[in-house]
């Protein structure tokens, strides 16, 4: 913990000195003053041993990554059940349902990639609480992929999944995956 605090303190000191030099040019005084004030607040918090505002323990940060191991055909509107869980910090993702449930309110980075199988096209979408937010389309070539990476504001209990738009075959072997991480 002490090494981390020293790293943050050293970084803050370096950035403060750089900002002080930049502030002389006056290119963005409001932004520079805000950054400078935030750095000073961080240094005071570190010296006093209190938690820095806006930071959290890594274990308090919900995150998951799951991949699809097998080739499956999904029903229209059904969540794709990414069955191989690589990380499930906070236990928000259920491989049995294919649904991620937000454990706390905030901004989340969601990422989904699906790969078409057997030269057929594939349509899927990212769903929040049952509402289609973003479409994914895998072209009619074997191994065609589509990726979406929205940043979403989720309330505690909101549900996010990747759903099939029809009876499409999704390629597994860990080429299709779904992740989310709490960012703020």
Residue pairs with C-beta under 8 A, 6 or more apart in sequence:
5 46
8 42
8 46
8 52
9 43
9 46
9 47
12 39
12 42
12 43
12 46
13 43
15 35
15 39
16 36
16 39
16 40
16 43
19 32
19 35
19 36
19 39
20 36
22 32
23 29
23 32
23 33
23 36
41 53
42 52
45 51
45 52
45 53
46 52
54 184
58 89
59 89
61 89
61 90
61 181
61 182
62 89
62 90
62 92
62 102
62 103
62 104
62 108
62 180
62 181
62 182
63 87
63 89
63 90
63 179
63 180
63 181
63 182
64 85
64 87
64 88
64 89
64 90
64 92
64 93
64 100
64 179
64 180
64 181
65 85
65 86
65 87
65 177
65 178
65 179
66 82
66 83
66 84
66 85
66 86
66 88
66 93
66 95
66 177
66 178
66 179
67 82
67 83
67 84
67 86
67 172
67 174
67 175
67 176
67 177
67 178
68 80
68 81
68 82
68 83
68 84
68 170
68 171
68 172
68 174
68 175
68 176
68 177
69 83
69 84
69 172
69 173
69 174
70 83
70 172
71 117
71 169
71 170
71 171
71 172
71 173
72 80
72 81
72 169
72 170
72 172
73 167
73 168
73 169
73 170
74 80
74 163
74 164
74 167
74 168
74 170
75 164
75 167
76 164
76 165
76 166
76 167
77 163
77 164
77 165
78 163
78 164
79 97
79 98
79 99
79 127
79 161
79 162
79 163
80 98
80 114
80 124
80 161
80 162
80 163
80 164
80 170
80 176
80 178
81 95
81 96
81 97
81 98
82 95
82 98
82 162
82 176
82 177
82 178
83 95
84 95
84 174
85 93
85 95
90 103
91 103
92 100
92 101
92 102
92 103
92 180
93 99
93 100
93 101
93 178
93 180
94 100
94 101
97 161
98 161
98 162
98 178
99 159
99 160
99 161
100 110
100 159
100 160
100 161
100 178
100 180
101 157
101 158
101 159
102 108
102 154
102 155
102 156
102 157
102 158
102 159
102 160
102 182
103 156
104 156
104 182
105 153
105 154
105 155
105 156
106 153
106 154
106 182
106 183
106 184
107 151
107 152
107 153
107 154
107 182
107 183
107 184
108 151
108 152
108 153
108 154
108 160
108 180
108 181
108 182
108 183
109 149
109 150
109 151
109 180
109 181
109 183
110 126
110 148
110 149
110 150
110 151
110 152
110 160
110 179
110 180
111 147
111 148
111 149
111 177
111 178
111 179
111 180
112 124
112 126
112 136
112 147
112 148
112 149
112 162
112 177
112 178
112 179
113 145
113 146
113 147
113 175
113 176
113 177
114 122
114 124
114 136
114 138
114 145
114 146
114 162
114 170
114 171
114 176
115 122
115 138
115 143
115 144
115 145
115 170
115 171
115 175
115 176
116 122
116 138
116 139
116 140
116 141
116 142
116 143
116 144
116 145
116 168
116 169
116 170
116 171
117 142
117 169
117 170
117 171
118 142
118 169
119 140
119 141
119 142
120 140
120 168
120 169
121 137
121 138
121 139
121 140
121 144
121 168
122 136
122 137
122 138
122 144
122 146
122 164
122 168
122 169
122 170
123 135
123 136
123 137
123 138
123 164
123 165
123 166
123 168
124 135
124 136
124 138
124 146
124 162
124 163
124 164
124 165
124 168
124 170
125 132
125 133
125 134
125 135
125 136
125 162
125 163
125 165
126 132
126 133
126 134
126 136
126 148
126 150
126 160
126 161
126 162
126 163
127 133
127 160
127 161
127 162
127 163
128 152
128 154
128 158
128 159
128 160
129 158
129 159
130 159
132 163
133 150
133 152
134 148
134 150
135 148
135 165
136 146
136 147
136 148
136 162
137 146
138 144
138 145
138 146
143 171
143 175
145 175
151 183
152 160
154 160
160 180
161 178
162 178
164 170
170 176
